[in-house]
Amino acid sequence: MVLFRHIPFLRAVFIHSVTAFGGPQGHLGMMMKTFVHRRHDVTEKELIDYNAFCQLLPGASSTQTLTLIGYKRGGVPLAVLTLLIWILPACLLMGGFSFLLEYISQNALKTDVFKFIQPMTVGFLAYAASQAFRISVNNTITRVIMAVSAVATFLLFKAPWIFPALIVLGGFVTNLSSKRIPQREEPSIKIKWGNIWLFAIIFLLAGACSELARKNEWPHRRPINLFENTYRFGSLVFGGGQVLIPMMYEQFVARPQSQVLLRRNPHIIKISKDDFYTGAGMVRAIPGPVFSVGSYMGGIAMKDQGQSMQVLGCVIGSVAIFLPSALLVLFFFPIWHNMKKYATVYRALEGINATVVGIMIAATLYMTKDFPLSDWKLLAVNALVIAATWLFLRYSKLPSPVIVAACLLLGWLL
């Protein structure tokens, strides 16, 4: 069976899913180490192209990037398996946590063992940025684009529009000159319209059913409302988890506090502020995609209706938050690849890739601002962890999970 030859790849995806801390920035560095340098599933240039392309789409960018690696190796079937193996551990952890929350005291949620995961993530990102710089920044215009992107991203890191805006701008700037890159041809790929139609139909049906359920006061409407809310998040979020969390807060915590809204929709989904912040913090302490917080929020939203309904809430939250990402990336990527036969797109990729390098550099610097400056000893250890992570990634064949385990052990010991 053809699938058997992909078992080593799927095993690597599973190991990545249970060791990939740090959100999409850290995930990219780990992908570079695992799927480029150790396994050679894709080249450095392909990974950078995939990441740049996924930054243009709404949804979970690291999930989409990994899905494309599976797509490149084995088409849609392997892409779907890759997606499921990647999201399953984190969704199970976050869904299970929604059940355990009432039994765990706040003192039990201390995560000192994870205290060196953040500097380790910075080290992974610095490594990915250095590798991408070597490939993508090689002339004056790409250096300028990289520098402008780094400054703009650092200053506007929390703005959801900054990533797609800079990427589009970078592609536009390198198209102002046609001298560097001549016309190239690549075979066209037949476009399959099914995914985008399915995405649009689900989006419209979910919205229509949710509104009908509210107006007609259907007795079991909460799962329908939950699916619509979560699918909408996965369809419209640019900028990853740092944008998803505030959007969920507005929907599940802030909106239900409006008396006007409560009179119009008394059965709106509500999550307490404490439960929300606990889940939003916990998702940062586990490996895997930040979007797995959808599983936790789904479980919490349904917990007052019994355990079976809470399980259903976890499933709805998991499926609805990731489904748009998968449908969008598997639809648009063949179109993107098909467009590469035009020199305009090659020239745009030059600017887009330089922009991504700038974004990675800014993210590396931005993530260090939360290090405690008052504790010089801890600050020194953090700096050593960053440097050691980069050095091990750059000059050794040490697998990423070993580095993660070492940082967890260091957090436990210190």
C-alpha positions in Angstrom: 0.0 0.0 0.0 1.3 3.4 -1.0 0.6 4.9 2.5 3.2 2.6 4.1 6.1 4.4 2.5 4.9 7.6 4.2 4.9 6.1 7.7 8.4 7.5 8.6 7.2 11.0 7.5 4.0 10.7 9.6 6.0 9.5 12.5 8.2 12.7 12.2 5.0 14.8 12.0 3.7 13.2 15.3 7.0 13.8 17.1 6.9 17.4 15.8 3.3 17.7 17.1 4.3 16.8 20.7 7.5 18.8 20.8 6.7 22.0 18.8 6.4 24.7 21.5 6.3 28.4 20.9 3.6 29.1 18.4 4.1 29.6 14.6 7.4 31.4 15.0 9.0 28.6 16.9 7.3 25.9 14.7 9.0 27.3 11.6 12.4 26.8 13.1 11.6 23.3 14.1 10.2 22.5 10.6 13.4 23.8 9.1 15.5 21.5 11.3 13.2 18.4 11.0 11.7 18.4 7.5 14.5 20.3 5.7 17.8 19.4 7.2 17.2 16.1 8.8 14.6 14.4 6.6 14.9 16.4 3.3 11.1 16.3 2.7 11.3 19.9 1.2 14.1 22.3 0.4 14.8 25.4 2.4 13.5 27.5 -0.5 10.3 25.5 -0.7 9.6 25.8 3.1 10.2 29.6 2.9 7.8 29.8 -0.1 5.2 27.7 1.7 5.4 29.9 4.8 5.2 33.1 2.8 2.2 31.8 0.9 0.4 30.8 4.1 1.0 34.2 5.6 -1.3 35.6 2.9 -4.2 33.3 4.0 -6.4 33.5 7.1 -6.2 30.6 9.5 -3.4 28.7 11.3 -0.2 29.5 9.3 2.0 26.8 10.9 -0.7 24.2 10.4 -1.1 25.2 6.7 2.6 25.1 6.2 2.9 21.6 7.6 -0.1 20.5 5.6 1.6 21.7 2.4 4.7 19.6 3.2 2.4 16.6 3.4 0.7 17.7 0.2 4.0 18.0 -1.6 5.0 14.5 -0.6 1.7 12.6 -1.2 -1.1 14.8 -2.4 -4.4 15.5 -0.7 -4.7 12.2 1.2 -1.3 12.6 2.9 -2.0 16.3 3.5 -5.2 15.4 5.4 -3.3 12.8 7.4 -0.6 15.2 8.2 -3.1 17.8 9.4 -4.9 15.3 11.6 -1.7 14.0 13.2 -0.5 17.5 13.8 -3.6 18.9 15.5 -4.8 15.8 17.4 -2.4 15.8 20.4 -2.9 19.5 21.1 -6.7 19.3 20.7 -6.8 16.3 23.0 -4.8 18.1 25.6 -6.8 21.3 25.5 -10.2 19.5 25.3 -9.2 17.3 28.2 -8.1 20.4 30.1 -11.6 21.8 29.8 -12.8 18.7 31.9 -10.0 19.0 34.5 -10.4 22.7 35.1 -12.8 22.5 38.0 -10.6 20.0 39.8 -7.4 21.9 39.5 -6.5 24.7 41.8 -4.7 27.8 40.4 -1.6 26.8 42.4 -1.4 23.5 40.4 -1.2 25.5 37.1 2.3 26.8 37.8 4.4 26.0 34.7 8.0 26.6 36.0 9.0 23.6 33.9 8.2 25.7 30.8 10.1 28.8 31.9 12.9 28.2 29.3 10.6 27.3 26.5 10.3 31.0 25.5 14.0 31.6 25.0 14.3 28.2 23.3 11.6 29.4 20.9 13.5 32.6 20.2 16.6 30.4 19.5 14.6 28.3 17.0 13.2 31.4 15.3 16.7 33.1 15.1 17.9 29.9 13.5 15.1 29.9 10.9 15.7 33.6 10.2 19.4 33.1 9.7 18.8 30.2 7.2 16.1 32.2 5.4 18.4 35.3 5.2 21.1 33.2 3.5 18.7 32.1 0.8 16.3 35.1 0.3 18.3 38.3 0.9 21.0 38.7 -1.7 20.8 42.2 -3.2 20.1 45.8 -2.3 16.3 45.8 -2.8 15.8 42.6 -0.7 17.9 44.1 2.1 15.8 47.2 2.1 12.6 45.2 2.1 13.9 43.1 4.9 14.9 46.0 7.1 11.6 48.0 6.5 9.6 44.8 7.2 11.5 44.1 10.4 11.0 47.6 11.8 7.3 47.8 10.8 6.5 44.4 12.2 8.3 45.1 15.5 6.3 48.4 15.9 2.9 46.9 14.8 3.3 43.3 15.9 -0.2 43.0 17.3 -2.0 44.6 14.3 -3.6 41.7 12.4 -3.2 43.4 9.0 0.5 44.0 9.2 1.6 40.6 7.9 -0.5 40.4 4.7 0.0 44.1 4.1 3.8 43.9 4.2 3.9 40.7 2.1 1.7 42.3 -0.6 3.9 45.4 -0.5 7.1 43.4 -0.7 5.8 41.6 -3.8 4.8 44.9 -5.4 8.2 46.6 -4.8 10.2 43.8 -6.5 7.9 43.9 -9.5 8.9 47.6 -10.1 12.0 46.1 -12.0 11.9 43.4 -14.6 15.6 43.1 -15.2 16.7 40.6 -12.5 14.2 37.7 -13.2 13.4 36.6 -16.7 10.2 34.9 -17.8 10.1 31.2 -16.7 7.6 28.5 -17.4 6.3 25.7 -15.2 3.6 23.2 -16.1 0.1 24.3 -15.2 -1.8 22.5 -12.5 -5.5 21.8 -13.0 -7.5 23.9 -10.6 -10.1 21.9 -8.5 -12.8 24.3 -7.4 -14.4 21.9 -4.9 -12.5 23.1 -1.9 -13.4 26.7 -2.2 -17.0 25.9 -3.0 -17.1 23.7 0.1 -15.5 26.4 2.2 -18.1 29.0 1.0 -21.1 26.7 1.4 -20.1 25.7 4.9 -19.6 29.4 5.8 -22.9 30.5 4.5 -24.9 27.5 5.8 -23.3 27.8 9.3 -24.3 31.5 9.4 -27.8 30.9 8.2 -28.5 27.9 10.5 -27.1 29.8 13.5 -29.3 32.8 12.8 -32.4 30.5 12.2 -31.6 28.7 15.5 -31.5 32.0 17.4 -34.6 33.5 15.9 -36.7 30.3 16.2 -35.2 29.4 19.6 -34.3 25.8 18.6 -33.9 23.8 21.8 -30.5 22.3 20.8 -29.1 25.3 19.1 -25.9 25.8 21.1 -23.8 23.3 19.1 -24.9 25.1 15.9 -24.0 28.5 17.3 -20.7 27.2 18.5 -19.8 25.7 15.1 -20.7 29.0 13.4 -18.6 31.1 15.8 -15.6 28.9 15.6 -15.7 28.3 11.9 -15.9 32.1 11.4 -12.8 32.6 13.6 -10.9 30.0 11.5 -12.1 31.7 8.3 -11.3 35.4 9.1 -8.3 35.4 11.4 -5.1 36.9 9.9 -2.1 36.9 12.2 -2.4 33.6 14.0 -3.0 33.0 17.7 -2.3 36.5 18.9 -5.3 37.6 16.8 -7.5 34.6 17.4 -7.4 34.9 21.3 -8.7 38.6 21.3 -11.4 37.7 18.7 -12.6 34.8 20.9 -12.5 37.0 24.0 -14.8 39.6 22.3 -17.2 36.9 21.2 -17.4 34.7 24.3 -16.6 37.1 27.2 -17.2 40.7 26.2 -20.3 40.4 24.0 -22.4 38.4 26.5 -21.9 41.3 29.0 -24.0 43.6 26.8 -27.5 43.9 28.1 -28.8 45.0 24.7 -27.4 41.9 23.1 -28.7 39.7 25.9 -32.2 40.9 25.4 -32.0 40.1 21.7 -30.1 36.8 22.3 -30.5 35.5 25.9 -28.9 32.2 25.1 -25.7 33.5 23.6 -22.6 31.4 24.3 -20.8 32.7 27.4 -17.5 31.8 28.9 -16.3 33.4 32.2 -13.3 35.6 32.2 -11.3 33.4 34.5 -12.0 30.2 32.5 -11.1 32.1 29.3 -7.8 33.4 30.6 -6.8 30.0 32.0 -7.3 28.3 28.7 -5.6 31.1 26.7 -2.6 30.8 29.0 -2.5 27.1 29.1 -2.4 26.8 25.3 0.9 28.6 25.3 2.4 26.0 27.6 1.6 22.9 25.4 3.1 21.8 22.1 1.2 22.1 18.9 -0.9 24.8 17.2 -2.3 27.7 19.2 -5.6 27.2 17.4 -6.1 24.1 19.5 -7.5 26.5 22.0 -10.8 26.1 20.0 -11.1 22.6 21.5 -10.9 24.0 25.0 -13.3 26.9 24.3 -15.8 24.5 22.8 -15.7 22.2 25.8 -16.1 25.1 28.3 -19.0 26.5 26.2 -20.9 23.2 26.5 -19.9 22.0 30.0 -23.1 23.0 31.7 -25.1 20.6 29.4 -23.4 17.4 30.6 -20.2 15.5 29.8 -21.4 14.1 26.5 -22.3 17.6 25.2 -19.0 18.8 26.5 -17.2 16.2 24.4 -19.3 17.3 21.4 -18.2 20.9 22.1 -14.5 19.9 22.1 -15.0 18.1 18.8 -16.9 21.0 17.2 -14.3 23.5 18.4 -11.4 21.3 17.0 -13.0 20.7 13.6 -14.5 24.1 13.0 -11.3 26.1 13.9 -9.0 24.1 11.6 -11.4 23.2 8.7 -11.2 26.6 7.0 -7.4 26.6 7.1 -7.3 23.2 5.4 -9.8 24.1 2.7 -8.3 27.4 1.9 -4.7 26.2 1.7 -5.5 23.2 -0.4 -7.6 25.3 -2.8 -5.3 28.3 -3.2 -1.9 26.5 -3.3 -2.5 24.9 -6.8 -3.6 28.3 -8.1 -0.5 29.9 -6.5 1.7 27.2 -8.1 0.0 27.6 -11.4 0.6 31.3 -11.4 4.4 30.7 -11.0 4.8 30.3 -14.8 4.6 34.1 -14.9 7.7 36.1 -14.3 5.7 38.7 -12.3 5.0 36.0 -9.6 8.7 35.0 -9.5 9.6 38.7 -9.0 6.9 39.0 -6.3 8.3 35.9 -4.5 11.7 37.7 -4.2 10.1 40.5 -2.3 7.7 38.3 -0.3 10.5 36.0 0.9 12.6 39.1 1.9 9.6 40.4 3.8 9.2 37.1 5.6 12.8 37.3 6.7 12.1 40.7 8.1 9.0 39.5 9.9 11.0 36.6 11.5 13.8 39.0 12.7 11.2 41.3 14.2 9.4 38.4 15.9 12.7 37.2 17.3 13.4 40.6 18.9 9.7 41.1 19.9 9.6 37.8 21.8 12.6 38.9 24.0 10.8 42.0 25.3 8.9 39.9 27.9 12.1 38.5 29.5 12.3 39.8 33.1 14.9 42.5 33.1 15.0 42.8 36.9 16.4 39.3 37.4 19.9 39.4 35.9 20.6 35.8 36.7 17.5 34.6 34.8 18.2 37.0 32.0 21.7 35.5 31.6 20.3 32.0 31.6 17.7 33.0 29.0 20.5 34.4 26.8 22.5 31.2 27.1 19.5 29.1 26.2 18.9 31.2 23.0 22.6 31.0 22.0 22.8 27.3 22.8 19.6 26.5 20.9 20.9 28.4 17.8 24.3 26.7 18.0 22.9 23.2 18.4 20.6 23.7 15.5 23.3 25.3 13.3 26.3 23.0 14.0 24.9 19.7 15.3 22.6 17.0 14.1 20.7 17.0 17.5 17.0 16.4 16.8 14.6 19.2 17.9 12.8 17.0 20.5 16.1 16.5 22.4 16.5 20.3 22.6 13.0 20.7 23.8 13.5 18.0 26.4 16.7 19.6 27.6 15.0 23.0 28.1 12.1 21.4 30.0 14.6 19.6 32.2 16.5 22.8 32.8 13.3 24.5 33.8 12.5 21.7 36.3 16.0 21.8 37.8 16.2 25.6 38.1 
